[in-house]
Amino acid sequence: MKKKEIDPETANEIKKELAELRAQLESQKKLKKKAAKPKAEKPKKKAAKPKAEKPKKKAAKPKAEKPKKKTKAEINAAKKAAKAAKEKEEAEAKAAKEAAERTPEDDLEEQFSDEQIRNFQIEKMDMDKLTNKVCEIIADFEDKGMLQSDLWKKLKLNSRDGSRLALRLERRGLISREKILQKGRWTYKLIIEQAPIKLESLVNSPCLTCPVEQKCDFENSYPEPSPLHCQLIEDWVAVDFSKKKK
């Protein structure tokens, strides 16, 4: 078979087309290679270390102001004010204490004058006999004294009359009153000051029948008769004391 001859123009066109096809193939290969290779990750930048904060400077302390010196007048005024406050506090404390210790007898004492108390009378009663009886009862308790409420019950007197009678006897110096706390209440205890003279105390006294009674005197010296060195009186007192002791 005879080979067909190709004219030079056709041959050149074919060469150009082939060259273009090769170029396209080469470019496609390069693209595929690039797509196949994984992109290397760029190393991350290290985080910057936080800068150390500079220590804050301490705030300067405010300077304490020096107290101003007080004048003499201010010092004296302060002393007077402190003294007045103390006196007021003491007065209030005293008033509170007196109010807490106040009794009905205290109110009665303020209501009547000294003259009204001294001349006090209980209707249909002999005040002298009543006075002696009260003193005799209180005298039996000696220095221990007796609660006035117990005495009024014994004499069947109300508290008002009994309180005024106690004030009357105190004014005359026969008894004294002592304020005490009894079962949570303030009251008075009566104490004898002048015991009444009892006729029984003179019974069998050797002085009543003594033959030398007129010559007997405290100023006499022995052997002259004197109660200071009388054997009869000594014997009588000893017998009387032994009877009371029994």
C-alpha positions in Angstrom: 0.0 0.0 0.0 1.2 3.4 -0.8 1.5 5.8 2.0 -0.6 8.9 1.7 1.4 12.0 1.8 0.4 14.8 4.0 0.9 18.3 2.9 3.1 20.4 5.1 0.4 22.8 6.3 -1.8 20.0 7.6 1.3 18.5 9.2 2.0 21.7 11.0 -1.6 22.1 12.2 -1.5 18.6 13.6 1.8 19.3 15.4 0.3 22.4 17.0 -2.8 20.6 18.2 -0.6 17.9 19.7 1.6 20.4 21.4 -1.5 22.1 22.9 -2.9 18.7 24.1 0.5 17.9 25.7 0.6 21.3 27.5 -3.0 20.7 28.8 -2.1 17.2 30.1 1.0 18.5 31.8 -0.9 21.3 33.5 -3.6 18.8 34.6 -0.9 16.5 36.1 0.6 19.3 38.1 -2.8 20.3 39.5 -3.5 16.7 40.6 -0.1 16.5 42.3 -0.7 19.7 44.2 -4.2 18.5 45.3 -2.8 15.1 46.4 -0.1 16.6 48.7 -1.4 17.7 52.2 -0.5 21.2 53.0 2.0 21.3 55.9 0.5 23.1 58.8 2.4 26.1 59.9 3.6 25.8 63.5 1.4 27.9 65.8 3.0 30.8 67.4 3.6 30.3 71.1 1.3 32.4 73.3 3.1 35.3 74.7 3.8 35.0 78.4 1.8 37.4 80.4 3.9 40.2 81.6 4.4 40.2 85.4 2.5 43.0 86.9 4.7 45.4 88.7 3.9 45.6 92.4 1.8 48.7 93.2 3.3 51.2 95.4 1.7 51.3 98.9 -0.5 54.3 99.4 1.1 56.7 101.7 -0.5 56.7 105.2 -2.1 59.9 106.1 -0.3 61.6 108.9 -2.2 61.7 112.1 -3.0 65.1 113.3 -1.7 66.0 116.7 -4.5 66.7 119.2 -4.7 70.3 120.1 -3.8 71.1 123.7 -6.8 72.1 125.8 -6.8 75.4 127.5 -7.1 75.6 131.3 -10.6 76.9 130.9 -11.6 73.9 128.8 -10.0 71.5 131.3 -11.8 73.1 134.3 -15.1 73.0 132.3 -14.6 69.3 131.5 -13.9 68.5 135.2 -17.0 70.4 136.3 -19.1 68.6 133.8 -17.7 65.2 134.8 -18.3 66.0 138.5 -21.9 67.2 137.8 -22.6 64.0 135.8 -21.2 61.8 138.6 -23.3 63.6 141.3 -26.4 63.3 139.2 -25.8 59.6 138.7 -25.2 59.1 142.4 -28.4 61.1 143.3 -30.5 59.0 140.8 -29.1 55.8 142.3 -29.8 56.9 145.8 -33.4 58.0 144.9 -34.0 54.6 143.2 -32.7 52.8 146.3 -34.9 54.8 148.6 -37.9 54.3 146.4 -37.3 50.5 146.4 -36.9 50.5 150.2 -39.9 52.7 150.9 -42.5 51.4 153.3 -46.1 52.5 154.3 -44.6 53.8 157.6 -42.4 56.2 155.6 -45.5 57.7 154.0 -47.2 58.1 157.3 -44.1 59.8 158.8 -44.3 62.4 156.1 -48.1 62.9 156.5 -47.9 63.9 160.2 -45.9 66.5 162.1 -43.7 65.6 165.1 -46.4 67.1 167.4 -49.2 65.0 165.9 -47.1 61.9 166.3 -46.2 62.6 169.9 -49.8 63.4 170.8 -51.2 60.4 168.9 -54.2 58.7 170.7 -56.1 55.5 169.9 -59.8 55.9 170.7 -60.9 54.2 174.0 -57.4 53.2 175.0 -55.2 54.2 177.9 -52.1 55.2 176.0 -49.8 55.0 179.1 -50.9 51.4 179.8 -50.5 50.5 176.1 -47.1 52.1 176.0 -45.9 50.1 179.0 -47.3 46.9 177.5 -45.6 47.5 174.2 -42.3 48.2 175.9 -42.6 45.1 178.0 -43.3 42.9 175.0 -40.4 44.4 173.0 -38.0 44.2 176.0 -38.5 40.4 176.1 -36.7 40.2 172.8 -33.8 42.3 174.1 -31.3 43.4 171.4 -32.8 41.1 168.8 -35.8 43.2 168.5 -39.3 42.3 167.2 -41.0 42.8 163.9 -43.6 45.5 164.2 -46.2 43.5 162.2 -45.9 40.7 164.7 -46.4 43.2 167.6 -49.5 44.7 166.0 -51.1 41.3 165.5 -50.5 40.5 169.1 -52.0 43.8 170.3 -54.9 43.5 167.7 -54.0 46.9 166.2 -54.2 47.8 162.5 -51.0 48.6 160.7 -51.9 52.4 160.5 -52.4 52.8 164.3 -49.5 50.5 165.0 -47.1 52.4 162.8 -48.1 55.7 164.4 -47.7 54.2 167.8 -44.2 53.0 166.9 -43.3 56.5 165.7 -44.7 58.0 169.0 -42.5 55.6 171.1 -39.5 56.4 168.9 -40.0 60.1 169.4 -40.1 59.6 173.2 -36.8 57.6 173.0 -38.4 54.4 174.3 -37.7 52.3 171.3 -35.7 52.4 168.1 -36.7 51.3 164.6 -34.5 49.3 162.2 -35.4 48.9 158.6 -34.9 45.3 157.4 -35.9 43.2 154.4 -38.4 40.5 155.4 -39.7 38.0 152.8 -38.9 40.4 149.9 -40.6 43.4 151.6 -39.1 46.2 153.6 -40.4 46.6 157.1 -39.2 47.7 160.6 -37.9 45.8 163.5 -38.5 47.4 166.9 -35.8 47.4 169.6 -36.2 48.5 173.2 -34.1 51.5 174.3 -35.7 52.1 177.8 -37.2 49.1 179.5 -40.1 49.9 181.8 -39.6 49.4 185.5 -41.4 46.4 186.9 -42.6 46.3 190.5 -41.8 42.6 190.5 -38.1 43.5 190.3 -38.3 45.1 193.7 -39.9 42.2 195.5 -37.8 40.9 198.4 -35.4 43.7 197.9 -33.3 44.0 201.2 -33.2 47.8 200.8 -37.0 48.1 201.6 -36.4 46.7 205.1 -32.8 47.6 205.7 -32.3 49.3 209.2 -29.3 51.4 207.9 -31.0 52.4 204.6 -30.9 56.1 205.5 -27.1 55.9 206.0 -26.5 53.9 202.8 -24.7 55.9 200.1 -22.6 55.2 197.0 -19.9 57.5 198.3 -19.5 55.7 201.6 -16.3 53.7 202.0 -16.1 50.3 203.7 -17.3 49.5 206.5 -19.9 52.3 206.2 -23.1 51.0 204.4 -23.0 51.3 200.6 -24.8 49.3 197.8 -21.3 48.8 196.3 -20.2 46.5 199.0 -23.5 45.1 200.5 -23.6 41.4 201.1 -27.5 41.5 201.4 -27.8 43.0 197.9 -25.4 40.5 196.5 -27.3 37.5 198.0 -30.7 38.9 196.8 -29.4 39.5 193.2 -27.9 35.9 193.1 -31.2 34.4 194.2 -33.2 36.4 191.7 -30.8 35.6 188.8 -31.0 31.8 189.6 -34.8 32.0 189.5 -34.8 33.7 186.1 -32.3 31.1 184.8 -34.6 28.3 185.7 
